[in-house]
Amino acid sequence: MTTVGVEEEYLLLDPVTGLPVPQADKVRTAAGLGRLVADQEVQYELLQAQVEVATPVCGTLEEVGGHLLRLRHAIGMAAEEHGCRIAACGTPPLRHGHPMAVTDQARYRAMVTQAPQLVAEQLVNGTHVHVAVPDREAGVQVLNRIRAWLPTLTAMSANSPLWDGGDTGFASWRTVVFGRWPVSGMPPYFHDAADYDLRVQRLLDAGLISDTGQLYWQARLSPRYPTVEVRCFDVQLSADEAVMLAAVTRALVETALAETAAGARAPDLTPEMLQAAMWHAARYGLGDTLVGPGGATHRAGDVLYEFLRHVSPALEASGDSRQVTSLVHRLLQNGTGADRQRAALAHGGLRAVTDLVSGQGTGT
């Protein structure tokens, strides 16, 4: 079975004011002292109001869900020890009027020099799904084939509608914030692994990025492992939703591998169409229309149904079909995280939003 790993980024919020607090180093240390967290499972993030976790390599959805619940619980307890709460939202409902402290790492200090205002506004949190591929050549072919579905995945995961105390009008404002870096947005089409490596090396040689970690494409090859990393997701309110995204991402990668083996052509969408489709998905989530892999606009529910049909054989082969169908049905019934944040804002104001994103931070 194809293996998968998940990374999640959380905010640290003051439980009274709802504002981000710079307690990441203390929370990381406290979490590491417990018995629930192993080495490298809790990691640095750019700003001191953020914490990142990474699951071990997993073979089943049950493993993914179990590890995410364990890590959310450990970080939640460590945060409480230092007077804050973790929040599973793509952007903070409220922000300070001054920049958040940057984590004291060389690459982060370099980013402040490069783009101080972007760093100041980088309080955004995502879910990254790594799926194993046979080699880098296969990984490039996967990237070429999954690009057309990244807007659909973005819409499913939308959980960042608020910024500076107000509704941005976007379901995923995180997508917009991240899209301002030099190398970001939709990954380009690559002829093969050599083409991928050459073009990345040119960016490095020109000094436009300092390392491959600054390849902020919505999907990319891992520089260290034989995986494709899909990065277009907002962090999810619940671990179950993250499990759903891990499942459909694995199925999408497996489908792309099967298409490659069969000699099927990758979807032929122009860069401007892909970029506009991603913007549209970030704007509306599942609440309006989406651009499908053929380049036409349809009702979001219809595109989601087409996506599930596309990956259905892979879901059946892995035994994940029933669980994913149930989770997608729940998503359509309850709405995305963005929908639920907006409902909380309408009924109880920003306090209700803060309670929603932090109250479920360690839940299922």
N, C-alpha and C positions, 0 to 999 in steps of 0.2 A: 504493500500500500504506500502511496506517495506520502511523504512526511510533510509536516507543516509546523510553523512556529509563529507566535503572535507577540507583538510588542504593543504596549499601551502607555500613553502619557496622561498624567493627571495634574490638575491644579491643586494647590494648597490654599484654602480660603479661611479667613477669620470667621468663626461661627456666628459672631454678633454682627459685624459690619458687612460680611460677604465679600470683602476685598481680598485680593491675593496677598499672601504673606511670604517673606523670604526665609523659609525654614527648611529648604530641601536638604542641605547637608546634615542637619540634625535628624530629620526624618529618615534619611538613608541610613545613617549610623544606627539609629534605634531599631530600624527594621532588620538590619544585618546582625544585631545582637540576639534576635529571637531565633527560635528553632524552625520557623516557617519559611525562611528565605535562605537560599544557597548563594554561593559566590556568583557574581555577574547577573543575578536575576533582578537587582535594583541598580539602575544606572544613572549617570549624570544626564542632566538636560541643560539647555542653554541658559535659562533663567532660574533664579533661586526659588521661584514659586511653582516649579514644575518638578515632577518625579516621573521617571520612566521605568517600566518593568518589562522583562522579557521571559517568556515561558521557555522551558526546555524544548527540544525537538519532540514532536508528538506524532503518533500514528493514528489516533482516533479523536473524534470530537469530544468524547468523554474525558480524555486526557487534557485537551485544550481547556474545556470548561472547568475541570478540577483545578488546574494550575492557575487560571485567571482568578477564580474565587479565592484560592489560597493567597495569592499575591495581593489582591485587593484588600483582603482581610488584614494581612500583615502591615501593609502601608497605612490602612485606616487606623489600626491600633497605634502605630508609631506616630501618626499625625496627632492623634488625641493626646498622646503623652506630651506633646509640645504645643498644645492649645489651639490646634487647627484641625480642619477636616479636608479629606480629599474630595475633589469634585470631578465627575466624569462628564465634562462638557468641552466642546471644541474651542470655545472662546469664553473668557470670563464675562459674566453678566455685568460686573462693575470693574473699573480699573482705577488705580491711583493716578493723580495728576503728574507724578514724577516717575522716571524710569525704574524698573525693578532691577535689583542687583543681579549681575551676571555671574554665573558659575566660574570660579577661578581655574580655568583650563586654557592652555595656549591657543587652541583653535577658536575658542569662544572670544578671547580677547582680540584676536585678529578679526573676527567678524564685527566687533564693535568699531574697530578702526575702519573697516571697509564700508559699513552701512549702519551708523549709529541709530538712525530713526527706525529702520527696519527691525533692528534688534530690540529696540524699546517696545515695538508693537508685536513682537513674536510670541506673545502669550497665547499660543495656539497649541492644541493637543490632538493627536491623531492615533489611529490604530494602524499598525503595519503588519501585513501578513506575508510571511516567507513560505514559499512552496518549492520543494526540491525539484530540480531538473537534472537530466543525465549529464549535461555539460554546458559550457557557455554558448556553444553553437546552437544547441537546442533552446537555451534560454533566450537568445536573440529572436529566434523564430516565434517563440511564445509571446514576447513583447509585441512583435508585429501583428499578431493575431488577436491579442486581448485589448488593444488600444480602443477599438470601436465600442467596447463594452464598459470602459472606465467611467463614462458619464452616468451610466445606469447604476454602477456600484456607488458612485459619489452620491447620487440621489437617495439610494437606500440608506446610506449612513449619515445623512445630513443631521447635524446636532450642534450647530453654532449660529443661531439666528441673532444673538444679542451682542452688543458692543457699546461700551460706555453708557450703560443703563438704558439703551433704547434698542428697538427692533431695526435691524439693518435692511429689512426687506429681502434678505438672502436667507435661504435655508442653511447654507454652509458658507458663512463669512470666512471661516478658516481657509477655504479653498482660494478665496480672493487674496487674503493676506499672504499666503504662501506663494502665490503666483507672481510676486513682485521681485523675487530673487533672479539673478542673471540666468540661471539654468533651471527652469521650473516648468510646470504645466505638463502638457501632453508629451510623452516621449516621441522622438522622431522615428521614422522608418529606417532600419539599418539593414544593409545587404547581408551581413554576416558578422561573426564575432570580431574578425579583424577590423571591419569598418567601425564597429562600436568602440573598440579599443583605440583606434587611430583618432577618432573624433573626440573622445574623452581626453586623450593625451594632448591634443591641440589646445583644448580648453585649459589644461594644466600648464602647458608651456607658455601660453599667453598670459598667465597669471589671472585669468578671469574667475577661476575657482582655485582654492588652496589645497583641496583634497577631494577625493571622490565622494565624501560625505556631503559635499555641496552640490551634488547632482540631485536637485529637488524635483526630478520628474515624478509624475504620478505612479510610475512603475519603472523599475530599473533592475539591473543585475547586481547581486551582492558582490562586492570586491573580495570577500573572504571565503564565501561558501558557494556551493553549486545550487543556488536558489534564485528564483525571481521574487523580488520584493514589491508588493503592491501597496502603495502609500497614499491612496486617494481618500481614505476613510477618515471621518471625524471619529474621535474616541466615542464609545457608546455608553449610554446610560446604564446598561446592564451587561453582565458577562454573557448572558444568553445571546444577546444581539451580536456581540463580538464573535461568539461561536458560529452563529449563522453566517457572518461575513467570511470567516475562515473557511467554512464548508463550501460556500459558493465560489470562493477564490480558488481553492484547490480544484474544484470541479472544472472551473474555467481553464486553468492551466493544463489539466489533464486532457480536456477537449482540444486545446490548441496543440498539444503534443500529438494527439491522434490525427488531427488535420495535417500536421507537418508530415507524419509518416505516410499519410495517404496521398501526399502531393497536392493538397488543396491550396488554392491561392488565399493569401491574406486579404481581408476586406480593404478595398481601395478607396479610402476617404482622404481628402486633401487636408493639409495642416490647418487651413483656416476653418474648415468644417468641424474638425475635431476640437479645435480650441473653442469655437462658438458653442458646440454641443456641451462641452464641459462647463462653460460659463452659464449656460441655460440650466444645466442640472444643479449647479450651485445656487442659482437664483430661486428655483422653484421646488427643488427636492422631488417628492412624489406627488406634489399638489397640483400639477398642471400637465404639461406634455414633456416628452423626452425625445431626443434624436436617436433613432435606432441604428443598428450597424450598417444599414443600407443608405443612411443619410437622410431618410424621411422622418418627419415629425409625427408622432402618434400620442395618444393618451398614455400617461405614465404607466397605468396598470397593464395596458396592452404590451408595452415594451418589456415590462417586468415579466409578463407571462411568456413572451418570446425568449427572453433570456433564460428562464427556467427550463423551457423546452430545449434550448440549445445545450444546456449542461446536464440535462436529465440522464443520459446514458452514464455519465461519469458519477453522478449522485447515486444511481442504482448500483453501479459496480462497487462503490465504496460502502454501500449499506446506509447512506446518509439521507436518502430521499424522503423518508417519512418524517424525520426530525426537521429537516430543512423546510419541508412543506408546511409543517406546523408553525415554525418560527416565522416564515414569510407571511402566513395567514395572520399571525398575531401582529406583525408589522403593519399590514394593510388595515387591520381592525383598529389598532391603537395609534397609528401614525408614527412618523419618525421622531427622533429626539427633538428635532426642531419644532415639530407640531406640538409636542407635549410641553416644551419650554414656553411656547407662545400661549398655550392654554393656561399654564400656570401664571404667566404674566397677566393675562386678562382677568383671572379670577382672584389672584392674591398679590399681584405686584412682584417686585424684584425679590422680596423676601421668600415668596413661594417658589420662585425659580431657584434660588440658592438652596432651599430645602430639597427641591426635586433633584438637582444635580449632585448634591452632597449626600442626601439621605439615601440615595440608591448607589452611592459610590462603592459600597462593599456588598451590595445585594446581588440578586440573580436576575 
